[in-house]
């Protein structure tokens, strides 16, 4: 049975590492979006308006 416990522990560490990588990816993606919005304000505004229109479409 020790093999089962070790496998579970390794899986748990892998899960934690996956969460850390995902969090880092999401932070970097948000940072890139903010930079793009600063560099191209008109395009960012249009994208926000389109997103708002899409969200309104699905509201009941």
ZARO-89551 format. One line per 10 residues: number of its first residue (from 1); their letters; for each residue x, y, z of N, C-alpha, C, O, CB. Coordinates in Angstrom, 3 decimals, decimal comma. Atoms other than C-alpha are relative to their C-alpha. Glycine has a CB too. Example, Ala and Ser with C-alpha at 12.3 -4.5 7.8 and 13.67 -1.06 7.14 Angstrom:
% residues 2
1> as> 0,890 -1,190 0,000 12,300 -4,500 7,800 0,900 1,200 0,000 1,936 1,181 0,665 -0,992 0,027 1,246  -0,820 -1,190 -0,060 13,670 -1,060 7,140 -0,770 1,090 0,730 -0,261 2,198 0,899 0,414 0,462 -1,415
***
This chain:
% residues 60
1> xxxxxxxxxx> 0,794 -1,209 0,000 0,000 0,000 0,000 0,840 1,279 0,000 0,299 2,312 -0,394 -0,905 -0,005 1,183  -0,786 -1,234 0,047 2,870 2,537 0,350 0,081 0,573 -1,408 0,162 1,790 -1,578 1,400 -0,251 0,531  -0,070 -0,494 1,369 2,999 2,728 -3,451 -1,220 0,859 -0,340 -1,102 1,852 -1,059 0,112 -1,172 -0,981  1,215 -0,759 0,256 -0,581 3,973 -3,542 0,109 1,379 0,633 -0,255 2,376 0,009 -1,236 -0,746 0,537  -0,153 -1,284 -0,676 0,181 6,707 -0,997 0,984 0,892 -0,734 0,744 2,089 -0,891 0,455 -0,207 1,437  -0,989 -0,797 0,724 3,258 7,822 -2,904 -0,584 0,519 -1,304 -0,355 1,673 -1,668 1,264 -0,826 -0,278  0,626 -0,426 1,241 1,302 7,936 -6,150 -0,975 1,140 0,232 -1,045 2,078 -0,562 -0,710 -1,164 -0,656  0,951 -1,052 -0,327 -1,375 10,046 -4,504 0,739 1,299 0,317 0,322 2,380 -0,097 -0,887 -0,421 1,187  -0,784 -1,183 -0,368 1,243 12,406 -3,086 0,591 0,647 -1,251 0,578 1,871 -1,382 1,126 -0,377 0,997  -0,551 -0,543 1,235 2,900 12,783 -6,486 -1,096 0,672 -0,815 -0,878 1,739 -1,389 0,680 -1,104 -0,824
11> xxxxxxxxxx> 1,128 -0,589 0,728 -0,489 13,435 -8,084 -0,373 1,342 0,630 -0,659 2,305 -0,081 -1,226 -0,962 0,000  0,357 -1,226 -0,706 -1,216 16,065 -5,433 1,019 1,100 -0,310 0,637 2,248 -0,539 -0,079 -0,253 1,524  -1,025 -0,988 0,329 2,096 17,818 -6,079 -0,158 0,465 -1,447 0,001 1,648 -1,747 1,412 -0,586 0,226  0,209 -0,349 1,398 1,421 17,714 -9,797 -1,187 0,947 -0,128 -1,141 1,906 -0,897 -0,222 -1,267 -0,851  1,181 -0,862 0,013 -2,003 19,254 -9,187 0,355 1,399 0,502 -0,080 2,394 -0,078 -1,126 -0,609 0,861  -0,407 -1,293 -0,544 -0,467 22,026 -7,082 0,874 0,752 -1,006 0,721 1,960 -1,189 0,753 -0,188 1,333  -0,853 -0,633 1,000 2,165 22,697 -9,730 -0,840 0,500 -1,178 -0,602 1,586 -1,707 1,082 -0,985 -0,490  0,882 -0,408 1,102 -0,530 22,804 -12,407 -0,743 1,281 0,358 -0,878 2,181 -0,472 -1,007 -1,122 -0,338  0,698 -1,217 -0,444 -2,453 25,383 -10,368 0,924 1,200 -0,013 0,518 2,291 -0,414 -0,577 -0,192 1,403  -0,955 -1,107 0,017 0,688 27,499 -9,956 0,283 0,467 -1,422 0,333 1,666 -1,696 1,302 -0,413 0,683
21> xxxxxxxxxx> -0,259 -0,366 1,400 1,415 27,365 -13,684 -1,188 0,731 -0,599 -1,023 1,714 -1,322 0,321 -1,246 -0,836  1,213 -0,631 0,529 -2,184 28,246 -14,508 -0,147 1,420 0,539 -0,484 2,334 -0,214 -1,246 -0,836 0,357  0,098 -1,328 -0,600 -2,182 31,188 -12,077 1,013 0,950 -0,642 0,695 2,103 -0,931 0,226 -0,077 1,526  -1,022 -0,826 0,641 1,076 32,469 -13,581 -0,428 0,373 -1,418 -0,273 1,521 -1,836 1,354 -0,736 -0,025  0,462 -0,252 1,357 -0,351 32,123 -17,091 -1,096 1,060 -0,016 -1,063 1,976 -0,838 -0,506 -1,293 -0,637  1,102 -0,960 -0,033 -3,521 34,021 -16,166 0,489 1,403 0,366 0,008 2,393 -0,185 -1,068 -0,457 0,995  -0,565 -1,309 -0,348 -1,503 36,816 -14,515 0,696 0,626 -1,202 0,508 1,807 -1,492 0,989 -0,131 1,172  -0,722 -0,520 1,159 0,728 37,155 -17,579 -0,962 0,415 -1,107 -0,740 1,419 -1,784 0,985 -1,045 -0,526  0,981 -0,336 1,028 -2,288 37,128 -19,900 -0,693 1,316 0,330 -0,894 2,149 -0,553 -1,036 -1,124 -0,146  0,641 -1,249 -0,412 -3,985 39,884 -17,900 0,951 1,180 -0,178 0,541 2,258 -0,609 -0,467 -0,090 1,464
31> xxxxxxxxxx> -1,000 -1,054 0,167 -0,770 41,907 -17,913 0,154 0,367 -1,472 0,254 1,544 -1,816 1,352 -0,443 0,582  -0,123 -0,253 1,445 -0,474 41,524 -21,690 -1,222 0,760 -0,509 -1,088 1,662 -1,336 0,166 -1,333 -0,780  1,220 -0,695 0,417 -4,095 42,627 -22,133 0,041 1,459 0,433 -0,334 2,345 -0,335 -1,245 -0,693 0,582  -0,096 -1,377 -0,478 -3,502 45,722 -19,986 0,978 0,804 -0,843 0,704 1,954 -1,188 0,427 0,028 1,468  -0,989 -0,684 0,832 -0,403 46,616 -21,991 -0,587 0,312 -1,373 -0,431 1,424 -1,878 1,276 -0,857 -0,143  0,609 -0,212 1,315 -2,270 46,168 -25,281 -1,045 1,111 0,064 -1,138 1,931 -0,850 -0,639 -1,305 -0,517  1,026 -1,030 -0,153 -5,129 48,337 -23,987 0,625 1,388 0,128 0,069 2,363 -0,378 -0,875 -0,298 1,223  -0,677 -1,296 -0,124 -2,686 51,119 -23,069 0,568 0,454 -1,336 0,544 1,640 -1,663 1,118 -0,076 1,044  -0,641 -0,333 1,265 -0,966 50,950 -26,437 -1,040 0,315 -1,075 -0,812 1,182 -1,919 0,903 -1,150 -0,457  1,036 -0,189 1,025 -4,178 50,761 -28,515 -1,338 0,296 0,662 -2,219 -0,564 0,673 -0,115 -1,252 -0,909
41> xxxxxxxxxx> 1,221 -0,295 -0,758 -6,910 52,551 -26,542 -1,277 -0,097 -0,831 -2,308 -0,533 -0,318 0,097 1,374 0,591  1,215 0,044 0,810 -9,356 52,805 -29,449 -0,449 -1,441 -0,223 -1,633 -1,759 -0,113 0,228 0,699 -1,348  0,335 1,416 0,211 -9,182 49,087 -30,195 -0,529 -0,625 1,288 -1,443 -1,450 1,255 1,235 -0,782 -0,502  0,453 0,532 -1,289 -9,588 48,323 -26,491 -1,437 0,428 0,278 -2,242 -0,366 0,764 0,928 0,472 1,141  1,356 -0,487 -0,228 -12,700 50,485 -26,293 -0,997 -0,765 -0,869 -2,055 -1,174 -0,389 -0,086 1,511 -0,289  0,877 0,737 0,912 -14,241 48,790 -29,339 -0,194 -1,429 0,502 -1,306 -1,955 0,463 0,581 -0,004 -1,435  0,092 1,369 -0,509 -13,448 45,362 -27,855 -0,912 -0,057 1,225 -1,705 -0,988 1,364 1,402 -0,543 0,351  0,873 -0,038 -1,183 -15,125 46,336 -24,556 -1,465 0,152 -0,405 -2,342 -0,506 0,156 0,410 1,156 0,936  1,376 -0,198 0,448 -18,227 47,560 -26,387 -0,557 -1,270 -0,641 -1,707 -1,633 -0,394 -0,075 1,168 -0,991  0,447 1,256 0,620 -18,441 44,368 -28,454 -0,289 -1,065 1,054 -1,281 -1,791 0,975 1,059 -0,516 -0,989
51> xxxxxxxxxx> 0,203 0,983 -1,072 -18,041 42,244 -25,338 -1,296 0,304 0,756 -2,068 -0,605 1,062 1,208 -0,003 0,979  1,226 -0,381 -0,705 -20,798 44,206 -23,577 -1,232 -0,358 -0,826 -2,230 -0,830 -0,281 0,006 1,506 0,319  1,128 0,326 0,870 -23,093 43,746 -26,584 -0,256 -1,508 -0,004 -1,405 -1,947 0,042 0,262 0,503 -1,435  0,144 1,466 -0,046 -22,429 39,990 -26,598 -0,647 -0,433 1,304 -1,529 -1,292 1,309 1,371 -0,691 -0,163  0,553 0,375 -1,292 -23,194 39,772 -22,895 -1,480 0,382 0,088 -2,273 -0,363 0,663 0,793 0,668 1,133  1,399 -0,416 -0,011 -26,450 41,714 -23,357 -0,871 -0,944 -0,811 -2,036 -1,159 -0,477 -0,134 1,414 -0,536  0,752 0,888 0,877 -27,517 39,322 -26,100 -0,520 -1,227 0,749 -1,614 -1,713 0,459 0,867 -0,434 -1,172  0,374 1,224 -0,695 -27,643 36,374 -23,706 -0,791 0,235 1,281 -1,213 -0,719 1,934 1,224 -0,782 0,317  0,750 -0,303 -1,210 -29,382 38,156 -20,859 -1,479 -0,252 -0,230 -2,001 0,043 -1,305 0,238 1,450 0,440  1,435 0,271 0,142 -32,975 37,091 -20,230 -0,853 1,038 0,657 -2,079 0,943 0,621 -0,336 -1,336 0,566
***
